[in-house]
Amino acid sequence: MAKFNGLYHYLINNDVLKEKDVIEPGLVDFGNLCSVHTPEYANAVWNGTLERKEIRRMGLPWSKSLAIRSRLAVQGTINAGLMALQDGISGNLAGGTHHAMPGHGEGFCVYNDVAVAVKVLRMSKWINKVLIVDCDVHQGNGNAHFFDKNEDVFTFSMHGKKNYPFIKPSSTLDIGLDDGTGDKEYLQILIDALDKILSEFSPDIVFYLGGIDPLESDHFGRISMSPKGLAIRESIVIDTFTQKSIPLVLLLSGGYAPTLQETVEAHAVMYKVAMNKI
């Protein structure tokens, strides 16, 4: 949880971002939240009436601060989507909670911020076709579930084949990586996948879940990406879409480095790469 505050201060203190570049979101409107989540679940999170088994499945202890942070993060992704449509690239210093389902949270994810943002932006007629690029080491089962059979939303998940979740609903394109996959193989697979996707799908906006858990040092990742490889990955993704003038939203997703500082520094790579290209 501390990584969110830590990342913000790291980016400001190291002149990656200026304070004026960061816009604080408000709480996402309950109507927007309940456009994808059940009212019973959304209210239970807010009011602290989740059952013990629901809290265990979510993986996080309930608190009012968790409920507030979760609603702020969802609105942050909506805001970032709107800003990307205007400016070309934007980001949320949180978000990418891709395991959350309509009626429950799981895998440290409370609400599915991308699902809500896509729903709100599409209902408002800002966008039609959406591409979700998910490079978190854990398959985006929530996104796969929400957008199953939706031909206007392309879900791409590149993840550890044998990692969580153990039941993986089908994304539009899933690529499962073997344990120990290194930089060279990982990056070539990614390049080929993005080329293939854009040859057959033309998105109005891209949501990029740049999880840092493929790093070899990650507690849960089991992929052997180096810090240099991570920076190249971010450059590949950002260049792929900005060079084609496709609006891009950057989201954190997961990361469990040995220390808080290492986690923060790894998450910051995405924003360093993006700012160097603006």
C-alpha positions in Angstrom: 0.0 0.0 0.0 2.9 2.4 0.8 4.1 2.2 -2.8 1.5 4.6 -4.0 2.6 7.5 -1.7 6.2 6.5 -2.2 6.0 6.6 -6.0 4.4 10.0 -6.0 7.1 11.5 -3.8 9.9 9.7 -5.8 8.6 11.1 -9.1 8.3 14.7 -7.7 11.6 14.6 -5.7 13.5 13.3 -8.8 12.0 15.9 -11.2 10.3 13.2 -13.3 7.0 15.0 -12.7 6.1 18.5 -11.5 3.4 18.9 -8.9 1.3 20.7 -11.4 1.4 17.6 -13.6 -0.5 15.6 -11.1 -4.3 16.0 -10.7 -5.9 14.6 -7.6 -9.1 12.7 -8.4 -12.3 12.7 -6.4 -14.3 9.6 -5.4 -15.7 7.8 -8.4 -19.5 8.2 -8.6 -21.4 5.2 -7.3 -23.5 5.2 -10.5 -20.4 4.8 -12.6 -18.9 2.2 -10.2 -22.1 0.2 -10.3 -22.2 0.2 -14.1 -19.8 -2.8 -13.9 -19.9 -3.8 -10.2 -23.0 -5.1 -8.4 -24.5 -2.5 -6.0 -24.4 -5.1 -3.2 -20.6 -5.5 -3.6 -19.9 -1.8 -4.1 -21.8 -0.9 -1.0 -20.4 -3.7 1.1 -16.9 -2.4 0.4 -17.8 1.2 1.2 -19.8 0.4 4.4 -17.4 -2.3 5.7 -20.0 -5.1 5.6 -18.0 -7.6 3.5 -18.0 -11.2 4.9 -14.8 -12.6 6.2 -14.5 -15.0 3.2 -14.9 -12.1 0.8 -12.1 -10.2 2.6 -9.9 -13.3 2.4 -10.5 -13.6 -1.3 -9.8 -9.9 -1.8 -6.5 -10.4 0.0 -6.5 -7.1 1.8 -7.8 -6.2 5.2 -10.8 -3.9 5.0 -10.5 -0.4 6.3 -12.3 2.9 5.4 -9.0 4.1 4.0 -8.9 1.1 1.6 -12.5 1.8 0.5 -11.7 5.5 -0.1 -8.4 4.7 -1.9 -10.2 2.2 -4.1 -12.8 4.7 -5.3 -10.1 7.4 -5.8 -8.1 5.0 -8.0 -11.0 4.2 -10.2 -11.7 7.9 -10.8 -8.0 8.4 -11.4 -8.2 5.9 -14.3 -11.3 7.6 -15.7 -9.5 11.0 -15.5 -6.4 9.5 -17.1 -8.5 8.2 -20.0 -10.0 11.6 -20.7 -6.6 13.3 -20.4 -5.0 10.8 -22.8 -7.7 11.5 -25.4 -6.8 15.2 -25.2 -3.0 15.0 -24.7 -2.0 11.7 -26.2 -0.6 10.1 -23.1 -1.5 10.1 -19.5 -1.3 7.9 -16.4 -2.7 7.0 -13.0 -0.2 6.6 -10.2 -2.3 3.6 -9.1 -4.8 1.4 -11.0 -4.6 -1.7 -13.1 -6.6 -3.7 -10.6 -7.4 -6.4 -13.2 -8.5 -9.3 -10.9 -11.6 -7.6 -9.5 -14.9 -9.2 -10.7 -18.4 -7.8 -10.8 -19.4 -9.1 -7.4 -16.2 -9.6 -5.5 -12.5 -8.5 -5.2 -9.6 -10.8 -5.4 -5.8 -10.8 -5.9 -5.3 -7.5 -4.0 -7.9 -5.9 -6.3 -11.0 -4.2 -4.9 -12.7 -2.6 -7.9 -11.8 -3.0 -11.6 -10.7 0.5 -12.6 -10.2 -0.3 -16.3 -13.6 -1.9 -16.6 -15.3 1.1 -15.1 -13.3 3.6 -17.1 -14.0 1.8 -20.4 -17.7 1.7 -19.5 -17.9 5.4 -18.6 -15.9 6.5 -21.7 -17.9 4.4 -24.1 -21.3 5.4 -22.6 -20.2 9.0 -22.9 -19.3 8.4 -26.6 -15.7 9.5 -26.1 -14.5 6.2 -27.5 -15.7 3.0 -29.2 -12.8 0.6 -29.7 -10.5 -0.2 -26.7 -7.2 -2.1 -26.4 -6.1 -3.4 -23.0 -2.4 -4.3 -23.0 -1.7 -6.2 -19.7 1.9 -7.0 -19.0 1.4 -7.8 -15.3 2.8 -11.3 -14.6 -0.6 -12.4 -13.4 -3.3 -12.9 -16.1 -6.0 -10.2 -16.2 -8.8 -12.6 -15.4 -11.2 -9.7 -14.4 -10.7 -7.9 -17.6 -11.1 -11.1 -19.6 -14.4 -11.7 -17.7 -15.8 -8.2 -18.1 -15.1 -8.0 -21.9 -15.8 -11.6 -22.9 -17.3 -11.6 -26.4 -17.1 -7.8 -26.6 -15.7 -7.3 -30.1 -15.0 -3.6 -29.5 -12.6 -4.3 -26.6 -9.5 -6.3 -27.3 -7.9 -7.7 -24.1 -4.3 -8.8 -24.4 -2.6 -10.5 -21.4 1.0 -11.6 -21.4 1.7 -13.4 -18.1 3.3 -16.3 -16.3 1.7 -19.5 -17.6 1.8 -21.3 -14.3 1.2 -18.3 -12.1 -2.0 -16.9 -10.4 -4.9 -17.0 -11.2 -5.0 -20.7 -11.7 -8.3 -20.6 -13.6 -7.7 -18.2 -16.5 -10.7 -17.1 -18.5 -9.8 -16.4 -22.1 -8.7 -12.9 -23.1 -8.9 -11.9 -26.8 -5.2 -12.9 -26.8 -3.4 -14.7 -24.0 0.3 -15.4 -24.0 1.5 -17.6 -21.2 5.2 -17.4 -20.5 7.3 -20.2 -19.0 9.0 -19.7 -15.7 12.4 -18.1 -16.1 11.6 -16.4 -19.4 14.4 -13.8 -20.0 14.6 -10.4 -21.6 15.4 -11.4 -25.2 12.5 -13.9 -25.5 10.1 -11.7 -23.5 10.6 -8.6 -25.6 10.5 -10.3 -28.9 7.2 -12.0 -28.0 5.8 -8.6 -27.0 6.9 -6.9 -30.2 5.4 -9.7 -32.3 2.1 -9.6 -30.3 1.7 -5.9 -30.6 2.4 -5.9 -34.3 -0.2 -8.7 -34.8 -2.8 -6.9 -32.7 -2.5 -3.6 -34.5 -2.7 -5.4 -37.9 -6.2 -6.5 -37.1 -7.6 -4.1 -34.5 -7.6 -0.2 -34.5 -8.2 1.1 -31.0 -9.4 4.6 -30.1 -7.4 4.3 -26.8 -5.1 1.9 -25.1 -4.9 1.1 -21.4 -1.5 -0.3 -20.5 -1.1 -2.3 -17.3 2.6 -2.1 -16.7 3.1 -4.5 -13.8 6.7 -4.7 -12.6 6.3 -8.3 -11.3 8.0 -9.9 -14.3 11.3 -8.7 -12.8 13.5 -11.5 -11.7 13.7 -10.0 -8.2 9.9 -10.0 -7.7 8.6 -12.1 -4.8 5.8 -13.7 -6.9 6.8 -13.3 -10.5 8.9 -16.3 -11.6 9.9 -14.5 -14.8 13.6 -13.4 -15.3 13.3 -9.9 -16.6 16.2 -7.5 -15.7 15.7 -3.8 -14.8 17.2 -2.9 -18.3 14.7 -5.3 -19.9 11.8 -3.6 -18.0 12.9 -0.2 -19.3 13.0 -1.5 -22.9 9.6 -3.1 -22.4 8.1 0.3 -21.4 9.8 2.0 -24.4 8.4 -0.6 -26.8 4.9 -0.2 -25.5 4.9 3.6 -25.3 6.6 4.0 -28.7 4.2 1.5 -30.4 1.2 3.7 -29.6 2.5 7.2 -29.4 4.2 6.9 -32.8 0.8 6.0 -34.2 -0.9 8.8 -32.3 -3.1 6.4 -30.4 -4.0 7.8 -26.9 -2.3 5.8 -24.2 -3.1 5.4 -20.5 -0.4 4.1 -18.1 -1.4 2.1 -15.1 0.7 0.5 -12.3 -0.8 -2.9 -11.7 1.3 -5.3 -9.6 4.8 -5.3 -8.3 6.4 -7.0 -5.2 10.1 -6.2 -5.2 12.2 -7.1 -2.1 11.9 -3.6 -0.6 9.6 -0.7 -0.9 12.3 1.5 -2.4 13.0 -1.1 -5.2 9.2 -1.4 -5.8 8.9 2.4 -6.1 11.9 2.8 -8.4 10.7 0.0 -10.7 7.3 1.5 -11.0 8.9 4.9 -11.8 10.6 3.5 -14.9 7.3 3.7 -16.9 6.9 7.4 -16.1 10.6 8.2 -16.7 10.4 6.6 -20.1 7.2 8.4 -21.0 8.4 11.8 -19.9 11.6 11.3 -22.0 9.4 10.9 -25.1 7.2 13.9 -24.6 
